[in-house]
């Protein structure tokens, strides 16, 4: 299994990933921080398959860990509490959003355009909702579709339309940019859904609905990173 999961990666990279998984640190913060920083960030970029394999192995390790905590005796069989299972599912979906955003940010413009035209996968719906804790109205505005339409796409596993896909592409690029600056998904997620005075009081997530709004955010972040005191801080 180890060789299949990490073929092409260096032994050092594989060892670092294994140590992270075995440490049983399943928080979104730890997962994404290790992808962006740490000893194997460059190798993960060089081997995109590692990212997906890490998530799959992490899930397996998480369930193994929970299984040990709730190991049944010979007399009784104890099931994992449903609430714990749901919470774990939400954390998985939230972590999946940041992984997806990272993958988008590593693609060329031609690849991004092809993905937009083909339609982003339905899995983005839950990933965005859980990562940013969005309500129904926010989801409808971002995806340019009703909740019933989004639910149907999920059930039927249909790709999103080009309008929603392009908005998600913009969101992914901004999310990756702000994550590099703020370093943790929790802080980056709050920034995306909080009104920002430097952006005219707009919520960054809403600005992702247009190309001009997204370009404005990228410029504001670049000014902040360069230490330009002539511009209001976006933080």
C-alpha positions as CSV (number, residue, x, y, z in Angstrom):
1,X,0.0,0.0,0.0
2,X,2.8,2.4,0.9
3,X,4.6,2.0,-2.4
4,X,1.3,2.4,-4.4
5,X,0.2,5.5,-2.5
6,X,3.5,7.3,-2.8
7,X,5.1,6.1,-6.0
8,X,7.4,8.7,-7.4
9,X,7.9,10.6,-4.1
10,X,11.2,10.6,-2.2
11,X,11.6,8.4,0.8
12,X,12.1,11.5,2.9
13,X,8.9,13.0,1.7
14,X,7.0,9.8,2.3
15,X,8.4,9.5,5.8
16,X,7.4,13.1,6.7
17,X,3.8,12.4,5.5
18,X,3.7,9.2,7.4
19,X,4.8,10.9,10.6
20,X,2.1,13.5,10.2
21,X,-0.6,10.9,9.7
22,X,0.5,8.7,12.5
23,X,0.6,11.8,14.9
24,X,-3.2,11.7,14.6
25,X,-3.4,15.5,14.1
26,X,-6.6,15.7,12.0
27,X,-7.4,19.4,12.3
28,X,-7.8,21.5,9.2
29,X,-5.2,23.8,10.5
30,X,-2.6,21.1,10.8
31,X,-3.4,19.5,7.4
32,X,-3.2,22.7,5.3
33,X,-0.3,24.2,7.3
34,X,1.8,21.0,6.5
35,X,0.9,21.3,2.8
36,X,2.0,25.0,2.6
37,X,4.9,24.9,5.1
38,X,7.2,22.2,6.5
39,X,9.6,19.8,5.1
40,X,7.5,18.4,2.3
41,X,5.7,21.4,0.9
42,X,7.9,21.6,-2.2
43,X,7.6,17.9,-2.8
44,X,3.9,18.0,-2.5
45,X,3.7,20.7,-5.2
46,X,6.0,18.5,-7.4
47,X,3.8,15.5,-6.8
48,X,0.1,16.6,-6.8
49,X,-1.0,13.0,-6.3
50,X,0.5,13.1,-2.8
51,X,-2.2,15.6,-1.7
52,X,-5.1,13.3,-2.5
53,X,-3.3,10.3,-1.1
54,X,-2.5,12.1,2.1
55,X,-6.2,12.9,2.6
56,X,-7.3,9.3,1.9
57,X,-4.7,7.9,4.3
58,X,-5.5,10.5,6.9
59,X,-9.2,9.5,6.8
60,X,-8.3,5.9,7.2
61,X,-6.0,6.7,10.2
62,X,-8.8,8.9,11.7
63,X,-11.3,6.1,11.6
64,X,-8.7,3.6,12.9
65,X,-8.1,5.9,15.8
66,X,-11.8,6.3,16.6
67,X,-12.2,2.6,16.3
68,X,-9.6,2.0,19.0
69,X,-11.5,4.5,21.3
70,X,-14.8,2.7,20.8
71,X,-13.5,-0.8,20.4
72,X,-16.4,-3.2,21.3
73,X,-16.0,-5.9,23.9
74,X,-17.0,-9.5,23.3
75,X,-20.3,-8.9,25.1
76,X,-21.4,-5.7,23.3
77,X,-20.8,-3.9,20.0
78,X,-20.3,-0.2,20.4
79,X,-21.0,2.0,17.4
80,X,-19.2,5.3,16.6
81,X,-21.6,8.1,17.8
82,X,-23.5,9.6,14.8
83,X,-22.7,13.2,15.9
84,X,-19.0,12.4,15.9
85,X,-19.3,10.9,12.5
86,X,-21.0,14.0,11.1
87,X,-18.5,16.4,12.7
88,X,-15.7,14.4,11.2
89,X,-17.4,14.6,7.8
90,X,-17.7,18.4,8.0
91,X,-14.0,18.7,8.9
92,X,-13.1,16.4,6.0
93,X,-15.2,18.6,3.6
94,X,-13.6,21.8,5.0
95,X,-10.1,20.4,4.5
96,X,-11.0,19.3,1.1
97,X,-11.8,22.9,0.0
98,X,-8.3,24.1,0.9
99,X,-6.8,21.2,-1.0
100,X,-9.0,21.9,-4.0
101,X,-8.1,25.6,-3.9
102,X,-4.4,24.7,-3.7
103,X,-4.7,22.4,-6.7
104,X,-6.4,25.1,-8.8
105,X,-3.7,27.6,-7.9
106,X,-1.0,25.2,-9.3
107,X,-2.7,24.9,-12.7
108,X,-1.9,26.9,-15.8
109,X,-4.4,29.4,-17.2
110,X,-5.2,27.0,-20.1
111,X,-5.9,24.2,-17.6
112,X,-8.1,26.4,-15.5
113,X,-10.1,27.5,-18.5
114,X,-10.6,24.0,-19.6
115,X,-11.9,23.0,-16.1
116,X,-14.3,26.0,-16.1
117,X,-15.7,25.0,-19.5
118,X,-16.1,21.4,-18.4
119,X,-17.7,22.4,-15.1
120,X,-16.3,22.1,-11.7
121,X,-17.2,18.8,-9.8
122,X,-20.3,18.7,-7.6
123,X,-18.0,18.1,-4.6
124,X,-17.2,21.8,-4.5
125,X,-20.7,22.5,-3.2
126,X,-20.2,20.8,0.1
127,X,-16.5,21.7,0.4
128,X,-17.2,25.5,0.1
129,X,-20.2,25.4,2.4
130,X,-18.5,23.6,5.2
131,X,-15.1,25.4,4.9
132,X,-16.7,28.8,5.1
133,X,-19.8,28.0,7.1
134,X,-22.1,29.5,4.4
135,X,-25.9,29.8,4.8
136,X,-28.4,29.1,2.0
137,X,-28.5,32.7,0.7
138,X,-24.8,32.9,0.5
139,X,-24.6,29.6,-1.3
140,X,-27.2,30.7,-3.8
141,X,-25.5,34.0,-4.5
142,X,-22.1,32.4,-5.0
143,X,-23.2,29.5,-7.1
144,X,-25.8,31.6,-9.0
145,X,-28.3,28.8,-8.4
146,X,-31.1,27.9,-6.0
147,X,-30.4,25.5,-3.1
148,X,-32.8,22.9,-4.7
149,X,-30.7,23.1,-7.9
150,X,-27.4,22.6,-5.9
151,X,-28.9,19.7,-4.0
152,X,-30.0,18.1,-7.3
153,X,-26.6,18.5,-8.8
154,X,-25.1,16.8,-5.7
155,X,-27.6,13.9,-5.8
156,X,-27.1,13.3,-9.5
157,X,-23.3,14.1,-9.3
158,X,-23.6,16.7,-12.1
159,X,-20.8,19.2,-12.8
160,X,-21.5,22.9,-12.1
161,X,-22.3,25.3,-14.9
162,X,-19.6,27.6,-16.3
163,X,-20.8,30.7,-14.3
164,X,-20.5,28.9,-11.0
165,X,-17.3,27.2,-12.1
166,X,-15.7,30.5,-13.0
167,X,-16.7,32.0,-9.6
168,X,-15.2,29.0,-7.9
169,X,-12.0,29.4,-9.9
170,X,-11.7,33.0,-8.6
171,X,-12.6,32.0,-5.1
172,X,-9.9,29.3,-5.2
173,X,-7.2,31.7,-6.4
174,X,-8.1,34.3,-3.7
175,X,-8.4,31.6,-1.0
176,X,-4.9,30.3,-1.9
177,X,-3.5,33.9,-1.9
178,X,-4.9,34.8,1.5
179,X,-3.9,31.5,3.0
180,X,-0.3,32.2,2.0
181,X,-0.5,35.5,3.8
182,X,-2.5,34.5,7.0
183,X,-1.0,31.0,7.1
184,X,-4.0,29.2,8.7
185,X,-7.3,28.1,7.0
186,X,-9.3,29.4,10.0
187,X,-7.9,32.9,9.7
188,X,-8.1,32.8,5.9
189,X,-11.7,31.6,6.0
190,X,-12.8,34.3,8.4
191,X,-11.2,36.9,6.1
192,X,-13.2,35.7,3.1
193,X,-16.6,36.1,4.8
194,X,-15.9,39.3,6.8
195,X,-16.7,42.8,5.5
196,X,-13.5,44.6,4.8
197,X,-13.1,48.4,5.1
198,X,-10.1,48.4,2.7
199,X,-12.4,46.8,0.1
200,X,-15.1,49.4,0.5
201,X,-16.9,47.5,3.2
202,X,-17.5,44.5,0.8
203,X,-17.2,40.9,1.8
204,X,-14.3,39.3,-0.1
205,X,-16.5,36.2,-1.0
206,X,-19.0,38.5,-2.8
207,X,-16.2,40.1,-4.8
208,X,-15.4,36.7,-6.2
209,X,-18.6,37.0,-8.3
210,X,-16.9,39.3,-10.8
211,X,-13.5,39.4,-12.4
212,X,-13.0,43.0,-11.5
213,X,-13.8,42.4,-7.8
214,X,-11.3,39.5,-7.7
215,X,-8.5,41.6,-9.4
216,X,-9.1,44.3,-6.8
217,X,-8.6,41.8,-4.0
218,X,-5.4,40.5,-5.5
219,X,-4.0,44.0,-5.8
220,X,-5.0,44.9,-2.3
221,X,-3.2,41.7,-1.0
222,X,-0.1,42.4,-3.0
223,X,0.1,46.0,-1.7
224,X,-0.3,44.7,1.9
225,X,2.4,42.1,1.4
226,X,4.8,44.7,-0.1
227,X,4.2,47.0,2.9
228,X,2.7,49.8,0.9
229,X,1.6,52.3,3.5
230,X,-0.2,54.4,0.9
231,X,-2.9,51.8,0.7
232,X,-5.4,50.9,3.5
233,X,-4.6,47.5,5.1
234,X,-6.9,44.7,4.1
235,X,-6.2,43.0,7.4
